[in-house]
Amino acid sequence: MGDGLNDLDRSVSNRGESHPSRGSYTVAVLCLTLILSFIDRFVINLVVDPIRAELGLSDLEISLLQGAGFALIFALAALPAGRLADRVNRPRLIAAGVVVWSLATIACGLATGFWSFFAARVALGFGEAALIPAASSLLIDSFSAARRGTALGIFSLGSTSGSGIALIVGGAVLTYLGTDTAADLPIIASLAPWRQLMIIMGIPGFFFVALLLFIPEPAHGNRLPPPPLQLLLRNLSAERGLVLRLCLAKGVMSLADFGMAAWLPTLLLRHYAATPIAAGATIGIATALAGIIGSIGGGMLSDWSAPRCSISTRAKLIAGSYLVALCGAISIGLCSSSLQIGIAFSFWVAGSVSGSVVGRITMQERVPGNMRATTVALSITISAIVGIAAGPTLVPVIAGRMLGADNALQFAIVVVGVISVASALALIARSASTVSVASAAEG
């Protein structure tokens, strides 16, 4: 990662920035902030059974807290937040969101029932809605075309590392909270361990606000105001809907991304006798390591393909990445141990993340600079509606139709993965063919 940041410094210097080291600082702080957002979003997956037991919730209600409660406002707020990010100071916008989601994470630990927990998860989604659109457009504006892929690849480490670190750190904190030493914690000592975990995870965000306020806003990033909605839609539907198809492909992949993230820890706890820290370590390490490979690999593929390849070739790179993910999904159904599931899941993560990075860069390069944050926000909105809201819920729905089979949950995860990849590949294939047809027509 160090070499990548040094390259980014040189890229910023080549663009005329007075302080090249700001390139490394910007990418590092945004990556760490994204990690924090995913920690606060995913830590709930480690304490599903304690929450369900104390609050008397069903698996369906838990899945709504994991998915729809967060995704409802995340989807609704992403587009307005993206439009706002194309207009205002983006580091300050991100910092405001961090304050909101940190307070919401703490509120999750104080919930007294389903609806109060649901409201806290809605607030969490509201706070996180601006982060990825604002940060992605900020990075695109800050670096040259030859280094944008690397910058976004490093930034994207935050998403995969965040979900992995949430499980690793969350499992470790839960283990600590079960010891006698934790009885001396101030203020929260009398609360249940899962409540303590939520409150503890919400505190670090307040320290990140100061770091974010030192990120420079590129002077050229907001020269033009966001375009009228009609012009925006015209650009998004250009090249026979290429950008929209890429957004949809990412959305259907999110169906399994979030479905697996929500239920694989529970699968290990219920059916493979894993402890919380073992389940967190297995899925977390697989996510983090494979995420690094997928993020950096996807970024490097994008940088390499920018001057050499057509859009149709980029579509093939995305499709190839998703085929790697498909191999991982199918392999999960063949596993018989926690370790095997962790290895199989790593293939899913690497393929899904790599395809996502290439797709996100391709989308932003096909629209004007004052539409980039809005385009990313559109992708996030689709991912939230299709993936975050439905993914965690679809898994138990499919498992419930298997009439209590021992491997119902494991099989349901595989089914969701296959559905996601098949749908994404259909959209990617259509994107490649339509661009080729459009290019031929122009010729």
BAKOLLO-842231 format. One record per residue (C-alpha): residue number from 0; residue in one letter; x negated, y negated, z negated. Coordinates in steps of 0.1 Angstrom, whole numbers, plus 2048, in hexadecimal, padded with zeros to 3 digits. Each point is the difference from the previous one (the first is absolute). Layout:
<rs>
R  nr rest  px  py  pz
R NUM    A   X   Y   Z
...
</rs>
This chain:
<rs>
R  nr rest  px  py  pz
R   0    M 800 800 800
R   1    G 7E2 7E9 7F9
R   2    D 7F4 802 824
R   3    G 823 7F8 80D
R   4    L 802 7E1 7EA
R   5    N 7DE 7F4 80C
R   6    D 80C 804 824
R   7    L 81F 7EC 7F7
R   8    D 7EB 7E4 7F1
R   9    R 7ED 7FE 821
R  10    S 821 7FF 813
R  11    V 80D 7E3 7EA
R  12    S 7DF 7EE 806
R  13    N 804 804 825
R  14    R 822 7EF 7FE
R  15    G 7F0 7E2 7F0
R  16    E 809 804 7DC
R  17    S 7E9 7ED 7E8
R  18    H 7FE 81C 7E7
R  19    P 7FD 822 810
R  20    S 802 812 7DE
R  21    R 824 7F5 7FF
R  22    G 807 81C 819
R  23    S 7F6 81B 7E8
R  24    Y 811 7EE 7E3
R  25    T 821 7FD 814
R  26    V 801 824 80B
R  27    A 7F5 80E 7DD
R  28    V 81A 7EC 7EC
R  29    L 81C 807 818
R  30    C 7F7 825 800
R  31    L 7FF 801 7DA
R  32    T 822 7EE 7FF
R  33    L 80F 819 817
R  34    I 7F3 81C 7EA
R  35    L 810 7EF 7E2
R  36    S 821 7FE 813
R  37    F 800 825 808
R  38    I 7F7 809 7DC
R  39    D 81E 7ED 7F3
R  40    R 816 80F 81B
R  41    F 7F6 824 7FD
R  42    V 7F7 805 7DB
R  43    I 825 80A 7FB
R  44    N 7F9 820 813
R  45    L 7EC 80E 7E3
R  46    V 81B 7FB 7E6
R  47    V 81F 80C 812
R  48    D 809 81B 7E7
R  49    P 7FB 7EB 7E0
R  50    I 815 7E4 80F
R  51    R 81B 818 80B
R  52    A 801 810 7DD
R  53    E 801 7E0 7EC
R  54    L 819 7ED 816
R  55    G 815 81E 80A
R  56    L 7FB 7FB 826
R  57    S 804 819 81C
R  58    D 7E6 808 81B
R  59    L 815 7EB 818
R  60    E 800 7E2 7E8
R  61    I 7DA 804 7FB
R  62    S 7FB 800 826
R  63    L 814 7E0 803
R  64    L 7E9 7F0 7E7
R  65    Q 7E2 80C 813
R  66    G 80D 7F6 822
R  67    A 820 7EC 805
R  68    G 7FC 7EB 7E0
R  69    F 7DF 7F3 80D
R  70    A 807 801 825
R  71    L 821 7EE 7FF
R  72    I 7F1 7DD 7F9
R  73    F 7DF 809 80F
R  74    A 811 805 822
R  75    L 816 7E2 7FD
R  76    A 7E5 7E9 7F4
R  77    A 7E4 80B 817
R  78    L 80C 7ED 81F
R  79    P 806 7DE 7EE
R  80    A 7DF 805 7EE
R  81    G 7EF 806 821
R  82    R 80F 7E1 80F
R  83    L 7F5 7ED 7E1
R  84    A 7DD 80E 803
R  85    D 7FE 7F2 823
R  86    R 807 7DD 7F1
R  87    V 7F1 7FC 7DD
R  88    N 7DF 806 7EE
R  89    R 7FE 826 800
R  90    P 7E9 806 7E2
R  91    R 817 7EC 7EA
R  92    L 81E 813 80D
R  93    I 7F0 821 7F8
R  94    A 7F7 7F4 7DD
R  95    A 824 7F6 7F9
R  96    G 80B 823 80A
R  97    V 7E6 810 7E9
R  98    V 80F 7EE 7E2
R  99    V 823 80C 809
R 100    W 7F7 824 805
R 101    S 7EB 802 7E1
R 102    L 81C 7F3 7EB
R 103    A 817 819 811
R 104    T 7E9 81D 7F9
R 105    I 800 7F7 7DB
R 106    A 826 7FE 802
R 107    C 801 824 80C
R 108    G 7F1 80A 7E0
R 109    L 81B 7EE 7EC
R 110    A 81E 80F 814
R 111    T 81D 80E 7EC
R 112    G 812 812 81C
R 113    F 803 806 825
R 114    W 80C 7DD 80A
R 115    S 7E7 7EC 7EC
R 116    F 7E4 816 80E
R 117    F 80F 7FC 823
R 118    A 800 7DA 7FB
R 119    A 7DC 800 7F6
R 120    R 7F6 815 81E
R 121    V 813 7E7 816
R 122    A 7EC 7E4 7F1
R 123    L 7E0 814 806
R 124    G 809 802 825
R 125    F 807 7DB 802
R 126    G 7DE 7F8 7F2
R 127    E 7ED 817 818
R 128    A 813 7F7 81F
R 129    A 7E8 7E3 80B
R 130    L 7DF 812 7F9
R 131    I 7FA 814 81F
R 132    P 80E 7E8 81A
R 133    A 7ED 7E2 7F1
R 134    A 7E0 813 7FB
R 135    S 800 811 822
R 136    S 805 7DF 813
R 137    L 7E6 7EF 7E9
R 138    L 7E6 81A 80A
R 139    I 809 7FF 825
R 140    D 7FB 7DA 7FF
R 141    S 7E0 803 7EC
R 142    F 7EC 818 816
R 143    S 7F6 804 825
R 144    A 811 819 816
R 145    A 7E1 817 7FD
R 146    R 804 802 7DA
R 147    R 825 7FE 7FA
R 148    G 804 826 800
R 149    T 7E5 804 7E5
R 150    A 80E 7E4 7EB
R 151    L 823 80F 801
R 152    G 7F3 823 7FC
R 153    I 7EE 7F6 7DF
R 154    F 820 7EE 7F5
R 155    S 815 81E 807
R 156    L 7EA 814 7E8
R 157    G 815 7EF 7E6
R 158    S 820 812 80A
R 159    T 7F2 823 800
R 160    S 7E8 7FA 7E3
R 161    G 81B 7EF 7ED
R 162    S 818 81E 800
R 163    G 7E3 817 7F8
R 164    I 7F2 7EA 7E5
R 165    A 823 7FD 7F1
R 166    L 801 825 7FC
R 167    I 7DC 803 7F3
R 168    V 801 7E3 7E8
R 169    G 824 806 7F7
R 170    G 7F9 824 7F7
R 171    A 7E2 7F6 7EB
R 172    V 813 7E5 7EE
R 173    L 81D 818 7F9
R 174    T 7E7 819 7F1
R 175    Y 7F2 7E5 7EA
R 176    L 822 7F4 7F5
R 177    G 806 824 7F4
R 178    T 7E3 7FE 7E8
R 179    D 800 7F4 7DC
R 180    T 7EA 7E2 809
R 181    A 81D 7F2 815
R 182    A 815 7FD 7E0
R 183    D 7EC 7E1 7F7
R 184    L 809 7ED 820
R 185    P 80E 7DD 7F7
R 186    I 825 7F8 807
R 187    I 807 81E 817
R 188    A 7F5 81D 7E8
R 189    S 823 809 7F7
R 190    L 80C 804 825
R 191    A 801 820 814
R 192    P 7E0 807 814
R 193    W 810 7FA 821
R 194    R 80C 7DD 7F4
R 195    Q 7DD 7F8 7F3
R 196    L 7F2 80B 822
R 197    M 816 7E8 813
R 198    I 7F8 7E2 7E9
R 199    I 7DB 807 802
R 200    M 800 802 826
R 201    G 812 7DF 802
R 202    I 7E6 7EB 7EE
R 203    P 7E2 800 818
R 204    G 814 7EC 81A
R 205    F 7FD 7E0 7ED
R 206    F 7DA 801 803
R 207    F 802 804 826
R 208    V 812 7DF 804
R 209    A 7E1 7EC 7F9
R 210    L 7EC 815 819
R 211    L 819 7FB 81B
R 212    L 800 7DA 7FC
R 213    F 7DC 7FF 80B
R 214    I 807 810 822
R 215    P 7FC 7E6 81B
R 216    E 81E 7FA 818
R 217    P 7F3 7FF 824
R 218    A 806 7DD 80E
R 219    H 80C 80D 821
R 220    G 818 819 7F2
R 221    N 81E 7EA 7FE
R 222    R 7FB 7E6 81B
R 223    L 820 80B 812
R 224    P 821 804 7ED
R 225    P 811 822 802
R 226    P 814 802 820
R 227    P 826 800 803
R 228    L 810 822 7FA
R 229    Q 809 803 825
R 230    L 7DC 7FC 80B
R 231    L 7F5 818 7E5
R 232    L 818 81B 80D
R 233    R 7F4 7F9 823
R 234    N 7DC 807 7F7
R 235    L 808 81F 7EC
R 236    S 814 80F 81C
R 237    A 7E5 7F8 81A
R 238    E 7EF 81D 812
R 239    R 820 814 7FE
R 240    G 801 7FE 7DA
R 241    L 7DD 80B 7F9
R 242    V 7FD 7EE 7DF
R 243    L 822 80B 7F4
R 244    R 7F8 824 809
R 245    L 7DF 7FF 7EC
R 246    C 814 7F1 7E3
R 247    L 819 81D 802
R 248    A 7E4 81A 802
R 249    K 7F1 7F3 7E0
R 250    G 822 7FF 7F0
R 251    V 808 825 807
R 252    M 7DD 80A 7F4
R 253    S 808 7ED 7E0
R 254    L 81D 819 7FB
R 255    A 7E7 81B 7F7
R 256    D 7E5 7E9 7F2
R 257    F 816 7F5 7E4
R 258    G 813 821 7FD
R 259    M 7DF 813 7FA
R 260    A 7F2 7E6 7E9
R 261    A 820 801 7EB
R 262    W 804 826 7FD
R 263    L 7DE 811 803
R 264    P 7F5 7F7 7DC
R 265    T 822 80E 7F4
R 266    L 7FB 81F 815
R 267    L 7DE 807 7F0
R 268    L 80E 7FA 7DD
R 269    R 81F 816 804
R 270    H 7F3 81D 816
R 271    Y 7DB 801 7FB
R 272    A 7FD 7FA 7DB
R 273    A 7EB 7E1 805
R 274    T 7FB 7E7 7E4
R 275    P 807 7DC 807
R 276    I 7DB 7F7 802
R 277    A 7F9 81F 817
R 278    A 81E 7F7 817
R 279    G 7F5 7DC 801
R 280    A 7DC 809 807
R 281    T 809 819 81C
R 282    I 817 7EA 813
R 283    G 7EE 7E0 7F7
R 284    I 7DD 80C 80B
R 285    A 80E 80E 820
R 286    T 812 7E0 807
R 287    A 7E3 7E9 7F8
R 288    L 7E5 814 814
R 289    A 816 807 81E
R 290    G 80C 7DC 7FF
R 291    I 7DC 7F3 803
R 292    I 7FB 816 81E
R 293    G 820 7F6 810
R 294    S 7FD 7DB 7F9
R 295    I 7DC 7FC 80B
R 296    G 804 818 81C
R 297    G 81F 7EF 80D
R 298    G 7EF 7DE 7FE
R 299    M 7E1 80B 812
R 300    L 816 811 81B
R 301    S 812 7DF 805
R 302    D 7E0 7EC 802
R 303    W 7F1 818 819
R 304    S 81F 802 815
R 305    A 807 7DA 802
R 306    P 7E8 7F8 81C
R 307    R 7FF 822 811
R 308    C 823 80F 800
R 309    S 823 7F8 80C
R 310    I 81E 7FF 7E9
R 311    S 80B 822 80C
R 312    T 7DE 80E 7F4
R 313    R 806 7F0 7DE
R 314    A 822 811 7FF
R 315    K 7EE 821 806
R 316    L 7E9 7F8 7E3
R 317    I 81E 7FB 7EA
R 318    A 811 820 80C
R 319    G 7E0 814 7FA
R 320    S 7FE 7F2 7DC
R 321    Y 824 80B 7FA
R 322    L 7F9 823 80D
R 323    V 7E6 803 7E5
R 324    A 81B 7F6 7E7
R 325    L 817 81B 80E
R 326    C 7E5 81B 7FA
R 327    G 7FF 7F4 7DC
R 328    A 826 801 7FC
R 329    I 803 823 80D
R 330    S 7E3 80C 7EB
R 331    I 812 7F5 7E0
R 332    G 81A 81A 806
R 333    L 7E5 81B 801
R 334    C 7EF 7F6 7E0
R 335    S 801 815 7DF
R 336    S 7EC 7EA 7E9
R 337    S 7FB 7DC 7F5
R 338    L 7DE 7FE 810
R 339    Q 80D 80C 822
R 340    I 81D 7E7 7FF
R 341    G 7E7 7E4 7F9
R 342    I 7EA 80A 81E
R 343    A 81E 803 817
R 344    F 80E 7DF 7F4
R 345    S 7DF 7EF 808
R 346    F 804 809 825
R 347    W 822 7EF 7FF
R 348    V 7F2 7E1 7F0
R 349    A 7E2 7FC 817
R 350    G 816 804 81F
R 351    S 81C 7EA 7F5
R 352    V 7EA 7E4 7F4
R 353    S 7E9 800 81F
R 354    G 81F 7FE 817
R 355    S 80E 7E4 7EA
R 356    V 7E1 7EB 802
R 357    V 7FC 803 826
R 358    G 825 7F8 804
R 359    R 800 7E2 7E9
R 360    I 7E3 7F0 812
R 361    T 80F 808 822
R 362    M 821 7EF 7F6
R 363    Q 7F0 7E0 7F4
R 364    E 7EA 7FD 81E
R 365    R 81E 802 817
R 366    V 812 7E1 7F1
R 367    P 7F5 7DB 7FC
R 368    G 7ED 7F6 7E0
R 369    N 81E 7EF 7F0
R 370    M 814 820 802
R 371    R 7E8 818 7F1
R 372    A 80C 800 7DC
R 373    T 824 803 80C
R 374    T 7F7 81D 816
R 375    V 7EF 812 7E3
R 376    A 81F 7F8 7EA
R 377    L 816 810 81A
R 378    S 7EC 81F 7FF
R 379    I 802 800 7DA
R 380    T 825 7FA 801
R 381    I 805 81E 817
R 382    S 7E9 815 7EA
R 383    A 813 7F6 7E1
R 384    I 822 808 80F
R 385    V 7F7 820 811
R 386    G 7E3 80C 7EA
R 387    I 800 7F3 7DC
R 388    A 826 800 7FC
R 389    A 806 822 811
R 390    G 7E0 814 7FB
R 391    P 801 806 7DA
R 392    T 826 808 803
R 393    L 7FF 816 81F
R 394    V 7E8 819 7EF
R 395    P 817 80A 7E3
R 396    V 81E 7FF 818
R 397    I 7F0 81A 816
R 398    A 7F3 814 7E2
R 399    G 823 800 7F2
R 400    R 80E 811 81F
R 401    M 7E9 81E 7FA
R 402    L 815 80D 7E4
R 403    G 7E6 801 7E5
R 404    A 7E4 812 813
R 405    D 7DF 800 7ED
R 406    N 7EE 7EE 81C
R 407    A 81D 7E8 809
R 408    L 7ED 7E0 7F6
R 409    Q 7E0 80B 813
R 410    F 814 809 81F
R 411    A 813 7DF 7FF
R 412    I 7E0 7EC 800
R 413    V 7F4 813 81F
R 414    V 821 7FA 812
R 415    V 7FE 7DB 7FA
R 416    G 7DD 7FF 80D
R 417    V 808 812 820
R 418    I 81E 7EA 806
R 419    S 7EB 7E1 7FB
R 420    V 7E4 80A 818
R 421    A 817 80D 81B
R 422    S 814 7DF 800
R 423    A 7E0 7EB 7FF
R 424    L 7F0 813 81D
R 425    A 81F 7FB 815
R 426    L 7FF 7DA 7FA
R 427    I 7DA 7FF 807
R 428    A 803 814 820
R 429    R 81C 7E8 80C
R 430    S 7EA 7E2 7F7
R 431    A 7E3 80D 815
R 432    S 816 809 81E
R 433    T 813 7DF 800
R 434    V 7E0 7EB 7FE
R 435    S 7F1 814 81D
R 436    V 820 7FA 814
R 437    A 800 7DB 7F8
R 438    S 7DB 7FD 80A
R 439    A 807 812 821
R 440    A 81D 7E9 807
R 441    E 7EB 7E1 7FA
R 442    G 7E5 80E 817
</rs>
